[in-house]
């Protein structure tokens, strides 16, 4: 049986690139590619899949209305899918105060394998783009990793 440790292991294989899918209002699937990583949920301490999404995207609109998604990672012939409920924190989802949000954006970025030479600039871009953190609490994990 696969778990999030297997998912975390695959992140290094292709820069954390994952395909995410959300449900549109008409019940069709919307998919796109994001960078994702594994980290602890700031409220529960449970291991979750996290990603940073640009404000104003269809993914975020879909998740706000229907907070459930799937995240698939593939490296060569190994792959895993995580399905679960979404927790969203961003400037348009004021779950967190600005400072904890700024730090969580950095934490998710680095969990997805990101590095940055100027985190002050990173913080400015995240704020300007109204970026939000999305954390997926797994209800189902499957694949062949």
GROMACS elastic network, one bead per residue, 0.5 to 0.9 nm:
[ bonds ]
;  ai    aj funct       b0    kb
    1   141     6  0.82277   500
    1   142     6  0.74199   500
    1   143     6  0.86032   500
    1   144     6  0.88450   500
    2     5     6  0.79532   500
    2     6     6  0.62182   500
    2     7     6  0.80442   500
    2    80     6  0.77487   500
    2   141     6  0.63282   500
    2   142     6  0.60778   500
    2   143     6  0.70049   500
    2   144     6  0.76441   500
    2   145     6  0.68698   500
    3     6     6  0.55520   500
    3     7     6  0.67214   500
    3     8     6  0.89789   500
    3    80     6  0.88598   500
    3    82     6  0.88403   500
    3   141     6  0.63412   500
    3   142     6  0.80386   500
    4     8     6  0.60198   500
    4     9     6  0.84540   500
    4    38     6  0.70873   500
    4    47     6  0.72570   500
    4    48     6  0.75569   500
    4    49     6  0.78742   500
    4    82     6  0.83676   500
    4   138     6  0.86146   500
    4   141     6  0.79198   500
    5     8     6  0.50575   500
    5     9     6  0.61996   500
    5    10     6  0.88276   500
    5    38     6  0.81731   500
    6     9     6  0.50593   500
    6    10     6  0.64885   500
    6    80     6  0.80136   500
    6   145     6  0.64296   500
    7    10     6  0.52987   500
    7    11     6  0.66408   500
    7    37     6  0.82195   500
    7    38     6  0.75489   500
    7    49     6  0.86458   500
    7    73     6  0.73631   500
    7    79     6  0.83304   500
    7    80     6  0.65052   500
    7    81     6  0.84011   500
    7    82     6  0.85115   500
    7   145     6  0.79347   500
    8    11     6  0.53036   500
    8    12     6  0.77586   500
    8    16     6  0.86387   500
    8    37     6  0.65151   500
    8    38     6  0.57100   500
    8    39     6  0.89024   500
    8    49     6  0.87758   500
    8   111     6  0.86114   500
    8   112     6  0.86757   500
    9    12     6  0.64766   500
    9    13     6  0.77677   500
   10    13     6  0.52514   500
   10    14     6  0.74880   500
   10    15     6  0.89208   500
   10    16     6  0.75117   500
   10    73     6  0.72211   500
   10    74     6  0.74380   500
   10    75     6  0.65475   500
   10    78     6  0.81357   500
   10    79     6  0.79943   500
   10    80     6  0.86247   500
   10   145     6  0.81185   500
   11    14     6  0.61669   500
   11    15     6  0.59610   500
   11    17     6  0.72746   500
   11    18     6  0.86764   500
   11    35     6  0.87706   500
   11    36     6  0.76335   500
   11    37     6  0.66920   500
   11    38     6  0.86442   500
   11    73     6  0.76064   500
   11    74     6  0.88214   500
   11    75     6  0.83832   500
   11   111     6  0.87762   500
   11   112     6  0.67401   500
   11   113     6  0.72102   500
   12    15     6  0.54653   500
   12    16     6  0.62378   500
   12   112     6  0.82861   500
   12   113     6  0.68089   500
   13    16     6  0.73045   500
   13    17     6  0.88805   500
   13    74     6  0.84239   500
   13    75     6  0.57966   500
   13    76     6  0.85301   500
   14    17     6  0.58869   500
   14    18     6  0.87991   500
   14    73     6  0.87626   500
   14    74     6  0.79596   500
   14    75     6  0.63585   500
   15    18     6  0.89993   500
   15    35     6  0.71730   500
   15    36     6  0.87140   500
   15   112     6  0.71048   500
   15   113     6  0.60674   500
   15   114     6  0.78820   500
   16    34     6  0.79055   500
   16    36     6  0.52737   500
   16    37     6  0.63780   500
   16    73     6  0.75755   500
   16   111     6  0.86584   500
   16   112     6  0.51932   500
   16   113     6  0.63378   500
   16   114     6  0.86236   500
   17    33     6  0.65987   500
   17    34     6  0.56831   500
   17    36     6  0.65265   500
   17    72     6  0.88389   500
   17    73     6  0.66818   500
   17    74     6  0.80609   500
   17   112     6  0.82841   500
   18    32     6  0.82753   500
   18    33     6  0.54934   500
   18    34     6  0.54224   500
   18    35     6  0.58576   500
   18    36     6  0.64376   500
   18    71     6  0.63730   500
   18    72     6  0.53807   500
   18    74     6  0.71800   500
   19    31     6  0.65799   500
   19    32     6  0.55310   500
   19    34     6  0.63561   500
   19    35     6  0.85511   500
   19    70     6  0.81703   500
   19    71     6  0.57268   500
   19    72     6  0.51114   500
   19    73     6  0.65593   500
   19    74     6  0.87001   500
   20    30     6  0.81996   500
   20    31     6  0.54277   500
   20    32     6  0.55729   500
   20    33     6  0.61658   500
   20    34     6  0.70144   500
   20    59     6  0.87238   500
   20    69     6  0.70364   500
   20    70     6  0.56175   500
   20    72     6  0.63210   500
   20    73     6  0.89345   500
   21    29     6  0.63462   500
   21    30     6  0.54278   500
   21    32     6  0.67391   500
   21    33     6  0.89692   500
   21    59     6  0.80171   500
   21    69     6  0.56851   500
   21    70     6  0.53095   500
   21    71     6  0.66180   500
   21    72     6  0.85681   500
   22    28     6  0.85702   500
   22    29     6  0.58498   500
   22    30     6  0.52928   500
   22    31     6  0.65115   500
   22    58     6  0.89515   500
   22    59     6  0.63966   500
   22    60     6  0.89004   500
   22    62     6  0.62677   500
   22    63     6  0.67163   500
   22    66     6  0.80246   500
   22    67     6  0.83969   500
   22    68     6  0.69711   500
   22    69     6  0.50251   500
   22    70     6  0.69893   500
   23    26     6  0.79695   500
   23    27     6  0.57123   500
   23    28     6  0.59285   500
   23    30     6  0.60902   500
   23    31     6  0.88568   500
   23    59     6  0.85506   500
   23    62     6  0.61364   500
   23    63     6  0.77402   500
   23    66     6  0.69466   500
   23    67     6  0.89431   500
   23    68     6  0.79702   500
   23    69     6  0.74955   500
   24    27     6  0.52277   500
   24    28     6  0.54355   500
   24    29     6  0.60418   500
   24    30     6  0.63717   500
   24    58     6  0.83858   500
   24    59     6  0.86498   500
   24    61     6  0.87599   500
   24    62     6  0.57682   500
   24    63     6  0.89134   500
   24    65     6  0.89162   500
   24    66     6  0.83701   500
   25    28     6  0.74730   500
   25    62     6  0.73101   500
   25    65     6  0.82302   500
   25    66     6  0.85792   500
   26    29     6  0.88263   500
   30    58     6  0.82673   500
   30    59     6  0.74886   500
   30    62     6  0.86708   500
   31    59     6  0.81852   500
   32    59     6  0.83873   500
   34    51     6  0.72436   500
   34    52     6  0.80786   500
   34    53     6  0.79367   500
   35    50     6  0.86856   500
   35    51     6  0.62573   500
   35    52     6  0.76972   500
   35   109     6  0.81084   500
   35   112     6  0.59128   500
   35   113     6  0.83316   500
   35   114     6  0.87248   500
   36    49     6  0.66276   500
   36    50     6  0.55004   500
   36    52     6  0.76990   500
   36    71     6  0.85283   500
   36    73     6  0.88006   500
   36   108     6  0.75077   500
   36   109     6  0.78039   500
   36   111     6  0.73631   500
   36   113     6  0.82739   500
   37    48     6  0.83416   500
   37    49     6  0.56113   500
   37    50     6  0.53659   500
   37    51     6  0.66361   500
   37   108     6  0.64793   500
   37   109     6  0.76518   500
   37   110     6  0.78468   500
   37   113     6  0.72339   500
   38    47     6  0.66421   500
   38    48     6  0.56395   500
   38    50     6  0.59918   500
   38    51     6  0.88907   500
   38   108     6  0.78087   500
   38   111     6  0.59101   500
   38   112     6  0.71844   500
   39    42     6  0.89868   500
   39    45     6  0.87746   500
   39    46     6  0.81624   500
   39    47     6  0.55318   500
   39    48     6  0.56690   500
   39    49     6  0.65277   500
   39    50     6  0.68034   500
   39   107     6  0.79241   500
   39   108     6  0.71252   500
   39   111     6  0.64153   500
   39   135     6  0.88783   500
   40    43     6  0.85955   500
   40    44     6  0.77437   500
   40    45     6  0.50016   500
   40    46     6  0.52731   500
   40    48     6  0.59621   500
   40    49     6  0.85273   500
   40    50     6  0.89523   500
   41    44     6  0.54707   500
   41    46     6  0.53948   500
   41    47     6  0.62116   500
   41    48     6  0.61476   500
   41    49     6  0.88470   500
   41    50     6  0.87279   500
   41   135     6  0.72955   500
   41   137     6  0.84392   500
   42    45     6  0.58541   500
   42    46     6  0.82998   500
   42   104     6  0.82490   500
   43    46     6  0.83128   500
   44    47     6  0.86989   500
   45    48     6  0.88295   500
   46   137     6  0.79724   500
   47   137     6  0.75446   500
   47   138     6  0.86397   500
   48   135     6  0.60996   500
   48   136     6  0.54909   500
   48   137     6  0.51174   500
   48   138     6  0.67655   500
   49    71     6  0.82268   500
   49    82     6  0.80639   500
   49   108     6  0.88782   500
   49   134     6  0.82273   500
   49   135     6  0.55778   500
   49   136     6  0.50813   500
   49   137     6  0.69090   500
   49   138     6  0.78511   500
   50   108     6  0.58583   500
   50   109     6  0.85978   500
   50   111     6  0.79651   500
   50   112     6  0.79105   500
   50   133     6  0.69478   500
   50   134     6  0.56376   500
   50   136     6  0.63043   500
   51   105     6  0.85316   500
   51   108     6  0.60682   500
   51   109     6  0.73190   500
   51   111     6  0.88941   500
   51   112     6  0.75407   500
   51   132     6  0.83518   500
   51   133     6  0.58525   500
   51   134     6  0.53871   500
   51   135     6  0.66119   500
   51   136     6  0.87002   500
   52   105     6  0.67374   500
   52   108     6  0.68807   500
   52   109     6  0.71036   500
   52   126     6  0.89737   500
   52   131     6  0.63873   500
   52   132     6  0.55922   500
   52   134     6  0.62107   500
   52   135     6  0.88680   500
   53    56     6  0.89365   500
   53    57     6  0.76715   500
   53    59     6  0.80319   500
   53    60     6  0.73636   500
   53   130     6  0.86467   500
   53   131     6  0.54473   500
   53   132     6  0.53210   500
   53   133     6  0.64187   500
   53   134     6  0.71861   500
   54    57     6  0.62460   500
   54    60     6  0.81835   500
   54   126     6  0.80174   500
   54   129     6  0.58449   500
   54   130     6  0.62493   500
   54   132     6  0.64516   500
   55    60     6  0.72073   500
   55    90     6  0.81939   500
   55    91     6  0.84739   500
   55    92     6  0.79951   500
   55   129     6  0.59484   500
   55   132     6  0.64243   500
   56    59     6  0.84731   500
   56    60     6  0.68924   500
   56    61     6  0.73169   500
   56   129     6  0.86459   500
   56   130     6  0.78555   500
   56   131     6  0.87394   500
   57    60     6  0.54405   500
   57    61     6  0.64818   500
   57    62     6  0.87095   500
   58    62     6  0.59434   500
   58    63     6  0.84207   500
   59    62     6  0.51629   500
   59    63     6  0.61028   500
   59    64     6  0.86102   500
   60    64     6  0.60238   500
   60    65     6  0.86017   500
   60    88     6  0.84208   500
   60   132     6  0.83933   500
   60   134     6  0.86554   500
   61    64     6  0.52231   500
   61    65     6  0.64242   500
   61    66     6  0.85307   500
   62    65     6  0.53122   500
   62    66     6  0.58245   500
   62    67     6  0.74015   500
   62    68     6  0.89414   500
   63    68     6  0.64876   500
   63    69     6  0.75148   500
   63    86     6  0.69842   500
   63    87     6  0.87803   500
   63    88     6  0.82176   500
   64    67     6  0.56970   500
   64    86     6  0.86359   500
   64    88     6  0.78442   500
   66    69     6  0.84502   500
   66    85     6  0.89983   500
   66    86     6  0.86960   500
   67    84     6  0.85492   500
   67    85     6  0.56954   500
   67    87     6  0.73095   500
   67    88     6  0.86009   500
   68    83     6  0.74721   500
   68    84     6  0.55772   500
   68    86     6  0.53501   500
   68    87     6  0.89561   500
   68   136     6  0.79860   500
   69    82     6  0.83452   500
   69    83     6  0.58095   500
   69    84     6  0.58333   500
   69    85     6  0.65231   500
   69    86     6  0.68179   500
   69   136     6  0.75974   500
   70    81     6  0.66558   500
   70    82     6  0.55496   500
   70    84     6  0.65492   500
   70    85     6  0.88744   500
   70   136     6  0.84089   500
   71    80     6  0.82342   500
   71    81     6  0.55397   500
   71    82     6  0.52069   500
   71    83     6  0.64407   500
   71    84     6  0.87478   500
   71   136     6  0.85482   500
   72    79     6  0.70759   500
   72    80     6  0.56832   500
   72    82     6  0.64275   500
   72    83     6  0.87162   500
   73    78     6  0.83562   500
   73    79     6  0.54859   500
   73    80     6  0.55296   500
   73    81     6  0.65301   500
   73    82     6  0.87367   500
   74    77     6  0.70288   500
   74    78     6  0.57541   500
   74    80     6  0.67242   500
   74    81     6  0.88528   500
   75    78     6  0.53542   500
   75    79     6  0.62767   500
   76    79     6  0.78503   500
   77   144     6  0.81772   500
   77   145     6  0.84616   500
   78   143     6  0.76227   500
   78   144     6  0.56560   500
   79   142     6  0.84882   500
   79   143     6  0.54770   500
   79   144     6  0.56820   500
   79   145     6  0.56138   500
   80   141     6  0.69707   500
   80   142     6  0.56000   500
   80   144     6  0.64130   500
   80   145     6  0.63251   500
   81   140     6  0.80180   500
   81   141     6  0.56639   500
   81   142     6  0.54276   500
   81   143     6  0.60993   500
   82   136     6  0.81524   500
   82   137     6  0.86724   500
   82   138     6  0.59974   500
   82   139     6  0.76128   500
   82   140     6  0.58660   500
   82   142     6  0.67986   500
   82   143     6  0.89366   500
   83   136     6  0.75940   500
   83   137     6  0.79230   500
   83   138     6  0.55698   500
   83   139     6  0.58475   500
   83   140     6  0.51741   500
   83   141     6  0.64344   500
   83   142     6  0.88055   500
   84   136     6  0.55657   500
   84   137     6  0.52339   500
   84   140     6  0.66585   500
   84   141     6  0.88537   500
   85   135     6  0.81461   500
   85   136     6  0.54987   500
   85   137     6  0.54859   500
   85   138     6  0.69249   500
   85   139     6  0.74445   500
   86   134     6  0.63092   500
   86   135     6  0.56167   500
   86   137     6  0.66305   500
   87   133     6  0.80307   500
   87   134     6  0.56049   500
   87   135     6  0.51318   500
   87   136     6  0.64645   500
   87   137     6  0.79208   500
   88    93     6  0.65152   500
   88    94     6  0.88892   500
   88    95     6  0.77830   500
   88   132     6  0.66742   500
   88   133     6  0.57284   500
   88   135     6  0.65924   500
   89    92     6  0.77370   500
   89    93     6  0.51475   500
   89    94     6  0.62607   500
   89    95     6  0.54970   500
   89    96     6  0.63279   500
   89   101     6  0.71393   500
   89   131     6  0.89339   500
   89   132     6  0.55146   500
   89   133     6  0.52312   500
   89   134     6  0.66509   500
   89   135     6  0.86319   500
   90    94     6  0.60368   500
   90    95     6  0.73825   500
   90    96     6  0.74209   500
   90    98     6  0.85702   500
   90   101     6  0.68833   500
   90   130     6  0.70071   500
   90   131     6  0.62347   500
   90   133     6  0.61824   500
   90   134     6  0.86614   500
   91    94     6  0.57596   500
   91    95     6  0.87052   500
   91    96     6  0.85674   500
   91    97     6  0.88707   500
   91    98     6  0.78465   500
   91   101     6  0.85104   500
   91   127     6  0.80495   500
   91   130     6  0.60932   500
   91   131     6  0.74303   500
   91   132     6  0.69693   500
   92   130     6  0.76490   500
   92   132     6  0.79747   500
   93    96     6  0.80390   500
   93   132     6  0.79171   500
   94    97     6  0.68925   500
   94    98     6  0.85876   500
   95   101     6  0.87198   500
   96    99     6  0.80052   500
   96   100     6  0.61395   500
   96   101     6  0.56900   500
   97   100     6  0.57512   500
   97   101     6  0.61970   500
   97   102     6  0.87274   500
   98   101     6  0.51202   500
   98   102     6  0.60826   500
   98   103     6  0.87514   500
   99   102     6  0.50744   500
   99   103     6  0.63649   500
   99   104     6  0.86264   500
  100   103     6  0.51729   500
  100   104     6  0.60697   500
  100   105     6  0.86119   500
  101   104     6  0.50021   500
  101   105     6  0.60797   500
  101   106     6  0.86664   500
  101   132     6  0.84218   500
  101   133     6  0.80193   500
  102   105     6  0.52825   500
  102   106     6  0.65801   500
  102   107     6  0.88574   500
  102   123     6  0.66689   500
  102   126     6  0.82441   500
  102   127     6  0.84262   500
  103   106     6  0.51898   500
  103   107     6  0.62383   500
  103   108     6  0.88006   500
  103   123     6  0.89370   500
  104   108     6  0.61336   500
  104   109     6  0.84409   500
  104   133     6  0.74295   500
  105   108     6  0.53657   500
  105   109     6  0.61897   500
  105   110     6  0.87776   500
  105   123     6  0.82532   500
  105   126     6  0.78648   500
  105   131     6  0.81511   500
  105   132     6  0.75700   500
  105   133     6  0.62337   500
  106   109     6  0.50425   500
  106   110     6  0.62359   500
  106   111     6  0.85489   500
  106   114     6  0.89187   500
  106   119     6  0.80266   500
  106   122     6  0.82661   500
  106   123     6  0.80285   500
  107   110     6  0.53230   500
  107   111     6  0.60806   500
  107   112     6  0.86660   500
  108   112     6  0.62410   500
  108   113     6  0.88244   500
  108   114     6  0.86188   500
  108   133     6  0.75128   500
  109   112     6  0.52964   500
  109   113     6  0.67499   500
  109   114     6  0.52573   500
  109   115     6  0.76560   500
  110   113     6  0.50008   500
  110   115     6  0.61885   500
  110   116     6  0.87732   500
  111   114     6  0.70787   500
  116   119     6  0.60925   500
  116   121     6  0.89678   500
  116   122     6  0.74063   500
  117   121     6  0.88196   500
  117   122     6  0.88821   500
  118   121     6  0.54566   500
  118   122     6  0.64660   500
  118   123     6  0.88580   500
  119   123     6  0.60133   500
  119   124     6  0.85347   500
  120   123     6  0.50890   500
  120   124     6  0.63718   500
  120   125     6  0.88305   500
  121   124     6  0.50338   500
  121   125     6  0.62872   500
  121   126     6  0.86261   500
  122   125     6  0.52291   500
  122   126     6  0.61723   500
  122   127     6  0.86729   500
  123   126     6  0.51389   500
  123   127     6  0.62219   500
  123   128     6  0.86109   500
  124   127     6  0.52322   500
  124   128     6  0.61013   500
  124   129     6  0.85928   500
  125   128     6  0.50392   500
  125   129     6  0.60157   500
  125   130     6  0.83942   500
  125   131     6  0.84667   500
  126   129     6  0.52532   500
  126   130     6  0.60457   500
  126   131     6  0.51737   500
  126   132     6  0.82572   500
  127   131     6  0.63745   500
  128   131     6  0.78042   500
  129   132     6  0.89569   500
  136   139     6  0.89758   500
  138   141     6  0.67845   500
  142   145     6  0.86598   500
